[in-house]
């Protein structure tokens, strides 16, 4: 494994509730009038899962009713199936739910993932470009469905340096910035613009993270 | 492949091309070979131990398997280094003058030539012959000559001591002693030419001897009656191992003066010299009696 190799997310559990109890539906933010079935997923990488949940909304009539990261990340999970996120999608019937779940898993398998920002994999980066937003992330970001968005995550110092690089690299604007610490102690930013601008920003972001990881101290302070 | 993965793969290619090579895979740890100890077996016989006590020669040193023990090898190498160093040392310029000696030199131009051309080391160069004619006392009984020989270390070490003691011992016997002098790049036979020039009855050259193991400081003395170019070794008497662990200079000086006196008395030297009457005064040097055990100086300490 070397620099910028993908770190495949591990899906730790995929469970369905074909007809969930209304109290449960309400508690997890679903609407018993429209939703009957719940699909639950845990994964060891939270941000790829948010992207994958959003991806599900583009392929099936499902809503992301619940998605929360766990504190301090998957290295400090409450159990071997907890990972760092629980995502819940709700659908009117189990069939629609299955379509949504398979789109979600396909996205986690082939698309969204963290990357190594150094050879050892001790620094990671998530410079993901969502070409076309679904209902979930667009609502979260305050953007219209179908817009492009760069979903950028890195550890605090790397993220701060890289966000500046990304904003300057392309004609993008910050839809939302999450300064550290988030639940998992990372820092994140959602930038929007044209697809090519988002791609340029994401690339600049990843490159900046790698450079910070390579050289954590600026020249005058290298030996202090 | 997704768009993001393509994008990152392209970035990866770009960064890797500009950066240094990826670090090499870690080298596998090779297990250390099993540790084995080869103790020196306590198999020395009593005979070997006693024999070794009487000499500094390498006898009764034991063995480990088919090889020498480590301390023996280290000791040997250290002693050999001492010997090499002694041979390689050159008498410094001006040393003879500083010590009040008439500075002479042989026809040897440099140290390497000295080692390779013994014949040149047996003759004086023109300047030295001139010096002898101008400044040396003539028609003396004994002409002592200090010389570097094969160990300038010994010459500079106990050489002056031996010369002083020898001069005193000769005077005590009523012998006239010539001008003290020091010859550089000298071989034993150089005393013939020097003695001939100063018309000495006996010429004595005190010079550093070819170093043995661990004895870079040994001096030898060669005496010849009626020195002149062409004398052979059959005409000479000599004492060797004049150093602290052999015959100390003070003791050796008395014996040398005795020999010189006997030569003048008998008007001969070498094989023709009769030492039978001098056995008591020459001590162990003349006889085959008991010799005190010698201690080998240890240059290397190995804990056991």
Interface residues (C-beta under 8 A of the other chain):
Chain A: X2 X3 X4 X5 X6 X110 X111 X112 X113 X115 X119 X127 X128 X129 X131 X199 X202 X203 X206 X207 X210 X214
Chain B: X1 X2 X3 X4 X5 X7 X8 X9 X10 X11 X12 X15 X16 X19 X22 X23
